[in-house]
């Protein structure tokens, strides 16, 4: 396993704390040392983020490959616009019910951040679901330990509606921290009229 140089670690930590605000890291010189992180598809990126976010605890330092991946593919806060949003469109079926969800996911702020979604969930086929739940999950990454990279925030917010064919969901949550990059994902949990359960993930 290749190690990050002391110079890179010290430089990274100094930038974060001297600025006392969000910043964006440029491409790292050691990125090419991790070919497993090169040219990934959107599906591969999503799956890798999910794996990393469920493997490490808050404050636990990443291995070098995972640190490289997060700094390459994580979203960087925009210090000028202070706002970031993404289109969100998913659909899926289970137990004779089909749902689709469309709207936006967002993350904005400086030091104190707000994330969430404005999403319309619609039953497009089958009986009316017993329950629809939208969950928006945010993971933020920054300096941990002795200057390495790790998770500084990892939580989510949900909104639900029962016995509805259409649900306009707008959950949001605020947190505070010195964040370098972040990822936001969302999914819809569906409880069908027969009591079965399935999840549609973006």
Order of alpha helices (4+ residues) and beta strands (2+ residues): alpha-alpha-alpha-beta-beta-beta-beta-beta-beta-beta-beta-beta-beta
